[in-house]
């Protein structure tokens, strides 16, 4: 909503007005229902709705908030929604914005996970997911190219990306260590070679700043909750750390240390701390642990889960919900498998998204201290470059398990395809999906749908 302001010498000027809590809730629900396309699409949607159309926040402050969210573990698009909701309507606004960003997709994913685990052995569903897997490979390759263009700005960034790929693919270095090492390299590199390490994944760009509701409220001194008090950090930690880890610890106490519930809660709580770089980056680490270490699901099911997440609104990291559902469903014990899967899904969602609120509510009042911090921007740039290498590993992992029926280990845990096991149908569909996305610019959802139908047609033939 806007009000019209006029003076005697100037034409009418649109002045944005402060949205009511109900109005903001309706918009956050709309964004949650329409947030397809991964983080890039979700951030673009929020920019269109919040900056361009409603002017609830200015261009510069929107990008500054996004830079802060990029520094945090977890899905940056959802955290950006929490942050802006908190700016407008304090803690309640942040809770509503972040929850509505996730809940529609989580409900859809719960239904799809249940359907998949019950019917995935039927020929029709197998054929549909055969096509989806081929499209997922194209989506991941597209992510490598898109993020690579943004992050690999010079030779230093390319070296970091290649080193990260070799570290995770050959040496099996844990993803958190790769993130920490890259950040340290960027931090130190900024001191000795600032030209090579300056800048982050997102910058201000050349767009003129647009003053929005939040900016005007700052000027009028109406956002007192954004100024950190003496006990802010201690109070936030005292509230949110038990809220996050308490249910996880209670589940572990009731189920025992060796149960699937304890494994799911502990593993995804750890992921919430180390998931820098977005969903594609952490998927390589999750796939490695969920398939190889825990045996929760097969490589093919992991690819299917990503395909499901790509077709739902909300953060792409909802693929972790599928992993938690599959783990509990397949290790249900005496519990009904669907009930067990639903509980595993809920536990995964809690361990994954509650920390996102914690990071924002804890750090947002100090965000002005991060403004213009070149060392932090350099660390973020190096981490983003390393993420490209990690996603390259994910693309290769998917390719091996989608296009080839068998892989062989050649030492150091390195897997190579058994050429005689090449599936020409999968290779053909993957190539067609890449042409659809790269050349025809059909978009992710049409490509996924077309590949699923093509898989069904090949099965019929």
C-alpha positions as CSV (number, residue, x, y, z in Angstrom):
1,X,0.0,0.0,0.0
2,X,1.2,3.5,-0.7
3,X,0.0,6.9,0.4
4,X,0.2,10.0,-1.9
5,X,2.2,13.0,-0.6
6,X,2.0,16.4,-2.4
7,X,3.5,19.8,-1.9
8,X,2.8,23.0,-3.9
9,X,5.8,22.8,-6.2
10,X,6.1,19.0,-6.8
11,X,4.0,16.4,-8.4
12,X,2.4,13.5,-6.5
13,X,5.0,11.1,-5.0
14,X,4.3,7.6,-3.8
15,X,5.3,7.2,-0.1
16,X,5.1,3.6,1.1
17,X,3.2,3.0,4.3
18,X,4.0,0.5,7.0
19,X,2.2,-2.8,6.3
20,X,0.0,-4.3,9.0
21,X,0.9,-7.6,10.5
22,X,-2.0,-9.2,8.7
23,X,-1.0,-7.7,5.3
24,X,2.6,-8.9,5.8
25,X,1.3,-12.4,6.8
26,X,-0.7,-12.6,3.5
27,X,2.4,-11.7,1.5
28,X,4.7,-14.2,3.3
29,X,2.1,-16.9,2.6
30,X,2.0,-15.9,-1.1
31,X,5.8,-16.0,-1.3
32,X,5.9,-19.4,0.4
33,X,3.4,-20.9,-2.1
34,X,5.2,-19.4,-5.1
35,X,8.9,-19.8,-4.1
36,X,9.9,-22.3,-6.8
37,X,13.3,-22.2,-8.7
38,X,15.8,-22.6,-5.9
39,X,17.5,-19.7,-4.0
40,X,18.0,-17.6,-7.0
41,X,14.3,-17.7,-8.0
42,X,13.2,-17.2,-4.4
43,X,15.4,-14.2,-3.8
44,X,14.3,-12.7,-7.1
45,X,10.6,-13.2,-6.1
46,X,11.2,-11.5,-2.7
47,X,13.0,-8.6,-4.5
48,X,10.1,-8.2,-6.9
49,X,7.5,-8.3,-4.1
50,X,9.3,-6.4,-1.3
51,X,11.5,-3.9,-3.1
52,X,10.0,-3.2,-6.5
53,X,6.3,-3.5,-6.0
54,X,5.6,-2.7,-2.4
55,X,8.8,-0.9,-1.4
56,X,8.8,-2.4,2.1
57,X,12.6,-2.4,2.0
58,X,15.1,-0.5,0.0
59,X,17.5,-1.9,-2.6
60,X,20.7,-1.3,-0.7
61,X,19.3,-2.6,2.6
62,X,17.9,-5.7,0.9
63,X,21.3,-6.6,-0.6
64,X,23.0,-5.8,2.7
65,X,20.7,-8.2,4.5
66,X,21.3,-10.8,1.8
67,X,25.1,-10.5,2.2
68,X,24.6,-11.2,5.9
69,X,22.5,-14.2,5.3
70,X,25.1,-15.5,2.9
71,X,27.6,-15.6,5.8
72,X,25.3,-17.9,7.7
73,X,24.9,-21.7,7.5
74,X,21.5,-22.7,6.2
75,X,19.2,-21.6,3.3
76,X,19.9,-17.9,2.7
77,X,16.5,-17.2,1.0
78,X,14.5,-18.4,4.1
79,X,16.8,-16.5,6.4
80,X,16.4,-13.4,4.3
81,X,12.6,-13.7,4.8
82,X,13.1,-14.1,8.5
83,X,15.4,-11.1,8.6
84,X,13.0,-8.8,6.7
85,X,10.0,-10.1,8.7
86,X,11.9,-9.3,11.9
87,X,12.7,-5.8,10.7
88,X,9.1,-5.0,10.0
89,X,7.3,-6.7,12.9
90,X,10.0,-7.8,15.4
91,X,10.3,-11.5,16.5
92,X,6.7,-12.4,15.6
93,X,7.2,-11.0,12.1
94,X,10.4,-13.1,11.7
95,X,8.7,-16.2,12.9
96,X,5.7,-15.8,10.6
97,X,7.9,-15.0,7.6
98,X,10.3,-17.8,8.0
99,X,7.6,-20.4,8.9
100,X,5.4,-19.6,5.9
101,X,8.4,-19.7,3.7
102,X,8.9,-23.4,4.6
103,X,5.6,-24.9,5.6
104,X,3.9,-25.1,2.1
105,X,6.8,-26.9,0.6
106,X,7.3,-29.1,3.7
107,X,3.6,-30.3,3.6
108,X,4.0,-31.0,-0.2
109,X,7.3,-32.9,0.5
110,X,5.7,-35.0,3.2
111,X,3.0,-36.1,0.9
112,X,5.4,-36.8,-2.0
113,X,7.7,-38.7,0.3
114,X,4.9,-40.9,1.5
115,X,3.7,-41.6,-2.0
116,X,7.3,-42.3,-3.1
117,X,8.0,-44.8,-0.4
118,X,4.8,-46.7,-0.9
119,X,4.6,-46.7,-4.7
120,X,8.2,-46.3,-5.9
121,X,8.4,-50.0,-6.9
122,X,5.5,-49.8,-9.4
123,X,6.5,-49.6,-13.1
124,X,4.8,-46.3,-13.8
125,X,6.4,-44.5,-10.8
126,X,9.8,-46.1,-11.6
127,X,9.5,-44.8,-15.2
128,X,8.5,-41.3,-14.1
129,X,11.4,-41.0,-11.7
130,X,13.8,-42.5,-14.2
131,X,13.1,-39.4,-16.3
132,X,13.3,-37.1,-13.3
133,X,16.8,-38.3,-12.4
134,X,18.0,-37.4,-15.9
135,X,16.6,-33.9,-15.4
136,X,18.1,-33.5,-12.0
137,X,21.6,-34.1,-13.4
138,X,21.0,-31.3,-15.8
139,X,19.8,-29.0,-13.0
140,X,22.9,-29.7,-10.9
141,X,25.2,-29.1,-13.9
142,X,23.3,-25.8,-14.5
143,X,24.0,-24.9,-10.9
144,X,27.7,-25.5,-11.3
145,X,27.8,-23.2,-14.3
146,X,25.6,-20.5,-12.7
147,X,27.5,-20.3,-9.4
148,X,30.8,-20.7,-11.2
149,X,30.2,-17.6,-13.4
150,X,29.5,-15.6,-10.3
151,X,32.2,-16.9,-8.0
152,X,35.3,-17.8,-10.2
153,X,36.3,-14.3,-11.0
154,X,40.1,-15.0,-11.3
155,X,42.7,-17.7,-11.1
156,X,42.8,-17.7,-7.3
157,X,39.1,-18.5,-7.1
158,X,39.5,-21.2,-9.8
159,X,42.4,-22.8,-7.8
160,X,40.2,-22.8,-4.7
161,X,37.3,-24.5,-6.6
162,X,39.6,-27.2,-8.1
163,X,41.2,-27.8,-4.7
164,X,37.8,-28.2,-3.0
165,X,36.7,-30.7,-5.7
166,X,39.9,-32.8,-5.3
167,X,39.6,-32.6,-1.5
168,X,36.1,-33.9,-1.3
169,X,36.3,-36.4,-4.3
170,X,39.7,-37.8,-3.9
171,X,40.8,-37.2,-0.3
172,X,37.3,-37.4,1.2
173,X,37.8,-34.3,3.3
174,X,34.7,-33.5,5.3
175,X,32.6,-30.6,3.9
176,X,32.8,-28.5,7.1
177,X,36.6,-28.6,6.9
178,X,36.6,-27.5,3.3
179,X,34.4,-24.5,4.2
180,X,36.6,-23.5,7.1
181,X,39.8,-23.8,5.1
182,X,38.3,-21.8,2.2
183,X,37.1,-19.1,4.6
184,X,40.5,-18.9,6.3
185,X,42.2,-18.6,2.9
186,X,40.0,-15.8,1.9
187,X,40.4,-14.0,5.2
188,X,44.2,-14.2,5.0
189,X,44.3,-13.6,1.3
190,X,42.5,-10.3,1.8
191,X,45.5,-9.0,3.7
192,X,48.2,-10.0,1.2
193,X,46.4,-9.9,-2.1
194,X,43.1,-8.0,-1.7
195,X,42.6,-7.6,-5.4
196,X,42.2,-11.4,-5.8
197,X,40.0,-11.9,-2.7
198,X,37.8,-8.8,-2.7
199,X,34.1,-9.0,-3.0
200,X,31.5,-11.6,-2.2
201,X,28.8,-13.5,-4.0
202,X,26.4,-10.7,-3.8
203,X,27.2,-7.0,-4.1
204,X,25.5,-3.7,-4.2
205,X,25.7,-3.5,-8.0
206,X,24.9,-0.3,-9.9
207,X,21.2,-0.1,-9.1
208,X,20.3,3.1,-7.4
209,X,19.0,2.8,-3.9
210,X,15.2,2.7,-3.4
211,X,14.1,3.9,0.0
212,X,11.4,1.6,1.4
213,X,9.3,1.3,4.5
214,X,12.1,-0.1,6.6
215,X,14.5,2.7,5.6
216,X,12.0,5.4,6.4
217,X,11.3,3.7,9.8
218,X,15.0,3.8,10.5
219,X,15.2,7.5,9.7
220,X,12.2,8.2,12.1
221,X,13.8,6.1,14.9
222,X,11.0,3.6,15.0
223,X,13.0,0.4,14.9
224,X,14.4,0.3,18.4
225,X,14.4,-3.5,18.4
226,X,17.3,-3.4,15.9
227,X,19.7,-1.9,18.4
228,X,21.4,-4.7,20.4
229,X,21.0,-4.4,24.2
230,X,23.6,-5.4,26.7
231,X,22.0,-8.8,27.3
232,X,20.7,-9.5,23.8
233,X,23.1,-12.2,22.9
234,X,22.9,-14.1,26.2
235,X,19.1,-13.9,26.3
236,X,18.8,-15.1,22.7
237,X,21.2,-18.0,23.3
238,X,19.4,-19.0,26.5
239,X,16.0,-19.1,24.7
240,X,16.9,-20.6,21.3
241,X,19.7,-23.1,22.0
242,X,17.5,-25.2,24.3
243,X,14.5,-24.7,21.9
244,X,16.6,-26.1,19.1
245,X,18.6,-28.9,20.8
246,X,16.2,-29.8,23.6
247,X,13.8,-31.9,21.5
248,X,16.8,-33.6,19.7
249,X,18.4,-34.5,23.1
250,X,15.0,-35.7,24.4
251,X,14.6,-38.0,21.4
252,X,18.1,-39.4,21.9
253,X,17.4,-40.0,25.6
254,X,14.1,-41.8,24.9
255,X,15.2,-43.8,21.8
256,X,18.8,-44.7,22.8
257,X,22.1,-43.8,21.2
258,X,21.9,-46.4,18.4
259,X,18.4,-45.6,17.1
260,X,17.7,-44.0,13.7
261,X,16.0,-41.1,15.6
262,X,19.2,-40.2,17.4
263,X,21.2,-40.5,14.2
264,X,18.7,-38.3,12.3
265,X,18.5,-35.6,15.0
266,X,22.2,-35.5,15.6
267,X,23.3,-35.6,12.0
268,X,20.9,-32.8,10.8
269,X,21.7,-30.7,13.8
270,X,25.3,-30.8,12.7
271,X,24.2,-30.0,9.1
272,X,22.5,-26.9,10.4
273,X,25.9,-25.6,11.6
274,X,27.9,-26.4,8.5
275,X,25.6,-25.9,5.6
276,X,27.3,-23.0,4.0
277,X,26.9,-22.4,0.3
278,X,23.3,-23.6,-0.1
279,X,21.6,-26.9,-0.7
280,X,23.7,-28.1,-3.6
281,X,26.9,-27.8,-1.7
282,X,25.7,-29.7,1.4
283,X,24.0,-32.4,-0.7
284,X,27.3,-33.8,-1.6
285,X,28.2,-34.3,2.0
286,X,24.6,-35.5,3.0
287,X,24.6,-38.0,0.1
288,X,27.9,-39.4,1.1
289,X,26.8,-39.8,4.7
290,X,23.2,-40.9,4.2
291,X,24.1,-43.5,1.5
292,X,27.5,-44.8,2.5
293,X,27.8,-44.2,6.2
294,X,24.3,-44.6,7.6
295,X,22.8,-46.7,4.8
296,X,19.5,-44.8,5.0
297,X,18.8,-44.9,1.3
298,X,20.3,-45.8,-2.1
299,X,22.1,-43.5,-4.5
300,X,19.1,-43.6,-6.8
301,X,16.7,-42.7,-4.0
302,X,18.9,-39.7,-3.1
303,X,18.6,-38.4,-6.7
304,X,14.9,-39.0,-6.6
305,X,14.7,-37.0,-3.4
306,X,16.4,-34.1,-5.0
307,X,14.0,-34.4,-7.9
308,X,11.0,-34.1,-5.5
309,X,12.6,-31.1,-3.8
310,X,13.0,-29.4,-7.1
311,X,9.3,-29.6,-7.8
312,X,8.1,-28.2,-4.5
313,X,7.9,-24.6,-3.3
314,X,10.3,-23.5,-0.5
315,X,14.0,-24.0,0.1
316,X,15.7,-26.7,-1.9
317,X,17.2,-27.9,1.4
318,X,13.8,-29.6,2.0
319,X,15.5,-32.6,0.3
320,X,16.8,-33.3,3.8
321,X,13.2,-33.8,4.9
322,X,13.0,-36.6,2.3
323,X,16.2,-38.2,3.6
324,X,14.9,-38.0,7.2
325,X,11.6,-39.6,6.1
326,X,13.3,-42.4,4.2
327,X,15.7,-43.1,7.1
328,X,12.9,-43.5,9.6
329,X,10.5,-45.3,7.2
330,X,13.1,-47.9,6.3
331,X,14.1,-48.4,10.0
332,X,10.7,-48.1,11.6
333,X,11.0,-51.2,13.8
334,X,7.7,-51.8,15.5
335,X,6.2,-48.5,14.6
336,X,4.0,-48.0,11.5
337,X,6.4,-47.0,8.7
338,X,4.4,-44.0,7.6
339,X,4.1,-42.7,11.1
340,X,7.8,-43.4,11.6
341,X,8.6,-41.5,8.4
342,X,6.4,-38.6,9.4
343,X,8.2,-38.3,12.7
344,X,11.6,-38.6,11.0
345,X,10.5,-35.9,8.6
346,X,9.3,-33.6,11.5
347,X,12.6,-34.2,13.4
348,X,14.6,-33.3,10.3
349,X,12.6,-30.1,9.7
350,X,13.1,-29.1,13.4
351,X,16.8,-29.7,13.4
352,X,17.3,-27.9,10.0
353,X,15.1,-24.8,10.3
354,X,14.9,-23.8,14.0
355,X,18.7,-22.8,13.8
356,X,17.9,-20.5,10.9
357,X,15.7,-18.4,13.2
358,X,18.4,-18.6,15.9
359,X,21.1,-17.2,13.6
360,X,19.0,-14.3,12.5
361,X,17.6,-13.3,15.9
362,X,21.0,-13.6,17.4
363,X,23.1,-11.7,14.8
364,X,20.7,-9.3,13.1
365,X,21.0,-6.5,15.6
366,X,24.8,-6.5,15.0
367,X,24.5,-6.5,11.2
368,X,25.6,-2.9,11.0
369,X,29.0,-4.0,12.3
370,X,29.4,-6.2,9.3
371,X,28.7,-3.4,6.8
372,X,31.8,-2.7,4.6
373,X,33.8,-5.5,6.3
374,X,36.2,-6.4,3.5
375,X,37.8,-9.4,5.4
376,X,34.4,-11.1,5.8
377,X,33.5,-10.4,2.2
378,X,36.8,-12.0,1.1
379,X,36.2,-15.1,3.3
380,X,32.7,-15.4,1.8
381,X,34.1,-15.1,-1.8
382,X,36.6,-17.9,-1.1
383,X,33.9,-20.1,0.4
384,X,31.6,-19.5,-2.6
385,X,34.5,-20.6,-4.9
386,X,35.0,-23.7,-2.8
387,X,31.3,-24.4,-3.1
388,X,31.6,-24.6,-6.9
389,X,34.1,-27.4,-6.5
390,X,31.8,-29.2,-4.0
391,X,28.9,-28.9,-6.4
392,X,31.1,-30.3,-9.2
393,X,31.6,-33.3,-7.0
394,X,27.9,-33.6,-6.6
395,X,27.3,-33.4,-10.4
396,X,29.9,-36.1,-10.9
397,X,28.3,-38.3,-8.2
398,X,24.9,-37.9,-9.8
399,X,26.2,-38.6,-13.3
400,X,27.9,-41.8,-12.2
401,X,24.8,-43.2,-10.5
402,X,22.3,-42.0,-13.2
403,X,24.0,-42.7,-16.5
404,X,25.9,-45.9,-15.4
405,X,24.5,-48.9,-13.7
406,X,27.8,-49.8,-11.9
407,X,30.8,-48.0,-10.5
408,X,34.1,-49.3,-9.4
409,X,36.5,-48.1,-6.7
410,X,40.1,-47.5,-7.8
411,X,41.6,-46.7,-4.4
412,X,41.3,-43.7,-2.1
413,X,37.6,-44.1,-2.3
414,X,37.6,-42.7,-5.9
415,X,34.8,-44.1,-8.0
416,X,34.9,-44.6,-11.8
417,X,32.1,-45.8,-14.1
418,X,32.0,-49.3,-15.5
419,X,31.7,-48.4,-19.1
420,X,29.8,-51.6,-20.1
421,X,27.0,-50.6,-17.7
422,X,26.2,-47.4,-19.6
423,X,22.4,-46.8,-19.7
424,X,21.8,-45.2,-23.1
425,X,18.3,-44.2,-22.2
426,X,19.5,-42.2,-19.1
427,X,22.3,-40.7,-21.2
428,X,19.9,-39.6,-23.9
429,X,17.4,-38.1,-21.4
430,X,20.2,-36.3,-19.6
431,X,21.5,-34.8,-22.8
432,X,17.9,-33.8,-23.8
433,X,17.3,-32.1,-20.4
434,X,20.6,-30.1,-20.8
435,X,19.5,-29.0,-24.3
436,X,16.1,-28.0,-22.9
437,X,17.7,-25.9,-20.1
438,X,20.8,-24.5,-21.7
439,X,19.7,-24.0,-25.3
440,X,15.9,-23.8,-25.2
441,X,15.7,-22.0,-21.9
442,X,12.6,-24.0,-20.9
443,X,13.2,-23.6,-17.1
444,X,13.5,-26.2,-14.4
445,X,9.9,-27.2,-13.8
446,X,9.0,-27.7,-17.5
447,X,12.3,-29.7,-18.0
448,X,11.5,-31.9,-15.0
449,X,7.9,-32.5,-16.2
450,X,9.1,-33.2,-19.8
451,X,11.8,-35.6,-18.7
452,X,9.3,-37.5,-16.4
453,X,7.0,-38.0,-19.4
454,X,9.9,-39.0,-21.6
455,X,10.9,-41.6,-19.1
456,X,7.3,-42.9,-19.1
457,X,7.4,-43.1,-22.9
458,X,10.7,-45.0,-23.0
459,X,9.3,-47.4,-20.4
460,X,6.2,-48.0,-22.6
461,X,8.4,-48.7,-25.7
